[in-house]
Amino acid sequence: MTTSSAPGKIILFGEHAVVYGRPALAVPVTQVHADVEVLDSPRAGIWIEAPDVNLHAEVNSLPSDHPLAAVINKFYAPLSSPHFRFLKMGGQRGIEIKITSTIPVASGLGSGAAVSVALTRALSSHLNHPMTDEELNAFVYEIEKIHHGTPSGIDNTVVTYAKPVYFVKGQPIEMLKVGHPFTIVIADTGISAPTKESVGDVRRLWMNNKSYWETIFDKVGIISFTARRAIEAGKPALSNVEAWEVLGELMNENHTLLQEMTVSSPKLDELVNAALRAGALGAKLSGGGRGGNMIALAQDDQAGAIARSLKEAGAKNTIITQVA
Ligand code: PMV
């Protein structure tokens, strides 16, 4: 049996503008993860069991654009050895794939990318066709394109490498070196919102007035750039200017720009305000927006109180995570 696990992720700064070439910062969230087991089976075919979504099926019985079938079909496509063809055609020996995930779907925590990464990694090592992280990242980016239209590639990158990243579309991956750990509270609105729709709506805004929206994306890019410097310097180096207050203020500014892009929602704004009232240093929506998650920057000793306030304000779930 071969197993693989991939973490969730959260975007700290720069979502949406990242689709237009501006930098964004994202970090893995190891409290939630997707897990895959692959084992040989005497039963012919490629069987998928995904109890979280109530699925137990042979891959050929699924529509070709089904997210799991898409990964498996893409994986097998270039493999022309008789063994793989045999499996794919339903030969005598097959494989069983079990997929479980604790990452909420369509909520900005990268569930799709995590399932694709864990599934591809498990399949590739089980079938003695190991992939480097670079190959895996490129493979999963192609899968993300099927589901999200014009993704920047940030989700597959942070999930594949499982490290904080400073991401610019189409450029070599830069890891984010965290100068001093800091704490983030993540709260789920409980509203699932497809990223494809909010990305499409921002694209329509941009198409109607490119020069205006390019200016907005520039502002977001400067926020991500400045946030990187604050994170890499860390608190001790910047104690006089209170680096975390700077970082919190950058989050608030980024949220205002996301509101302008029309990707916030009343519930997201309510949770952002609740976090600030409870003492967060800054807060913003995270990911595609409209629903999904928001994040708040917390002083370590206040994270619990902020999480409680977010629950009282209607958050479905909260996660306290340290970025280190
Ligand atoms: O909703 P998420 O967490 O998958 O994030 C999407 C981030 C966007 O910038 C909105 C889209 C993208 O492809 O980068």
Boltz pocket constraint, residues with backbone or C-beta under 6 A from the ligand:
constraints:
  - pocket:
      binder: B
      contacts: [[A, 9], [A, 11], [A, 14], [A, 15], [A, 16], [A, 17], [A, 18], [A, 19], [A, 107], [A, 108], [A, 109], [A, 110], [A, 148], [A, 150], [A, 151], [A, 152], [A, 153], [A, 154], [A, 155], [A, 193], [A, 195], [A, 199], [A, 286], [A, 287], [A, 288], [A, 289]]
      max_distance: 6.0
